[in-house]
Amino acid sequence: HLAAELAQRYFPNDVLIALLRPPELWLMPTQGAQAGGLLLKQRNRQGDRSVVIWEVLPPNTPPGQREAFWDEPRGTLRVAL
């Protein structure tokens, strides 16, 4: 899940790719649905977004909130696993 502000700022086209880069998951925006990727879906009226990425995660990754930061040089949201 991504908060509306975060999604709008870094994923304005509502599409991303997810790459496993242990010990992190990298979420990278694409230029739109025609470029491929995973679609961010609106969760609520506030504009929060969600995306299904379980296929990319290591086996037995527990659910829950994670620390993340935007890596400007790489254009990626880096999520600690």
Contacts in CASP RR format, 6 or more apart in sequence:
PFRMAT RR
TARGET T0000
AUTHOR 0000-0000-0000
METHOD contacts of the structure
MODEL  1
HLAAELAQRYFPNDVLIALLRPPELWLMPTQGAQAGGLLLKQRNRQGDRS
VVIWEVLPPNTPPGQREAFWDEPRGTLRVAL
1 43 0 8 1.000
1 48 0 8 1.000
1 49 0 8 1.000
1 50 0 8 1.000
2 11 0 8 1.000
2 40 0 8 1.000
2 48 0 8 1.000
2 49 0 8 1.000
2 50 0 8 1.000
2 51 0 8 1.000
3 48 0 8 1.000
4 46 0 8 1.000
4 47 0 8 1.000
4 48 0 8 1.000
4 49 0 8 1.000
6 77 0 8 1.000
7 14 0 8 1.000
7 40 0 8 1.000
7 47 0 8 1.000
7 48 0 8 1.000
7 49 0 8 1.000
10 29 0 8 1.000
10 70 0 8 1.000
10 75 0 8 1.000
10 77 0 8 1.000
11 27 0 8 1.000
11 29 0 8 1.000
11 40 0 8 1.000
11 49 0 8 1.000
12 29 0 8 1.000
13 29 0 8 1.000
13 30 0 8 1.000
13 31 0 8 1.000
13 32 0 8 1.000
13 33 0 8 1.000
14 32 0 8 1.000
14 39 0 8 1.000
14 40 0 8 1.000
14 41 0 8 1.000
14 49 0 8 1.000
15 29 0 8 1.000
15 30 0 8 1.000
15 32 0 8 1.000
15 33 0 8 1.000
15 35 0 8 1.000
15 36 0 8 1.000
15 37 0 8 1.000
15 38 0 8 1.000
15 39 0 8 1.000
15 40 0 8 1.000
16 27 0 8 1.000
16 28 0 8 1.000
16 29 0 8 1.000
16 30 0 8 1.000
16 37 0 8 1.000
16 38 0 8 1.000
16 40 0 8 1.000
16 51 0 8 1.000
17 27 0 8 1.000
17 28 0 8 1.000
17 30 0 8 1.000
17 36 0 8 1.000
17 37 0 8 1.000
17 38 0 8 1.000
18 25 0 8 1.000
18 26 0 8 1.000
18 27 0 8 1.000
18 28 0 8 1.000
18 38 0 8 1.000
18 51 0 8 1.000
18 53 0 8 1.000
18 56 0 8 1.000
19 25 0 8 1.000
19 26 0 8 1.000
19 28 0 8 1.000
19 56 0 8 1.000
20 26 0 8 1.000
20 56 0 8 1.000
20 57 0 8 1.000
20 58 0 8 1.000
21 78 0 8 1.000
22 58 0 8 1.000
22 81 0 8 1.000
23 80 0 8 1.000
23 81 0 8 1.000
24 78 0 8 1.000
24 79 0 8 1.000
24 80 0 8 1.000
24 81 0 8 1.000
25 53 0 8 1.000
25 56 0 8 1.000
25 57 0 8 1.000
25 78 0 8 1.000
25 79 0 8 1.000
25 81 0 8 1.000
26 74 0 8 1.000
26 76 0 8 1.000
26 77 0 8 1.000
26 78 0 8 1.000
26 79 0 8 1.000
27 76 0 8 1.000
27 77 0 8 1.000
27 79 0 8 1.000
28 74 0 8 1.000
28 75 0 8 1.000
28 76 0 8 1.000
28 77 0 8 1.000
29 75 0 8 1.000
30 36 0 8 1.000
30 37 0 8 1.000
33 39 0 8 1.000
38 51 0 8 1.000
38 52 0 8 1.000
38 53 0 8 1.000
39 51 0 8 1.000
40 49 0 8 1.000
40 50 0 8 1.000
40 51 0 8 1.000
41 49 0 8 1.000
41 50 0 8 1.000
41 51 0 8 1.000
42 48 0 8 1.000
42 49 0 8 1.000
43 49 0 8 1.000
43 50 0 8 1.000
57 81 0 8 1.000
58 81 0 8 1.000
61 81 0 8 1.000
66 79 0 8 1.000
66 80 0 8 1.000
66 81 0 8 1.000
67 79 0 8 1.000
67 80 0 8 1.000
68 77 0 8 1.000
68 78 0 8 1.000
68 79 0 8 1.000
68 80 0 8 1.000
69 77 0 8 1.000
69 78 0 8 1.000
70 76 0 8 1.000
70 77 0 8 1.000
70 78 0 8 1.000
71 77 0 8 1.000
71 78 0 8 1.000
END
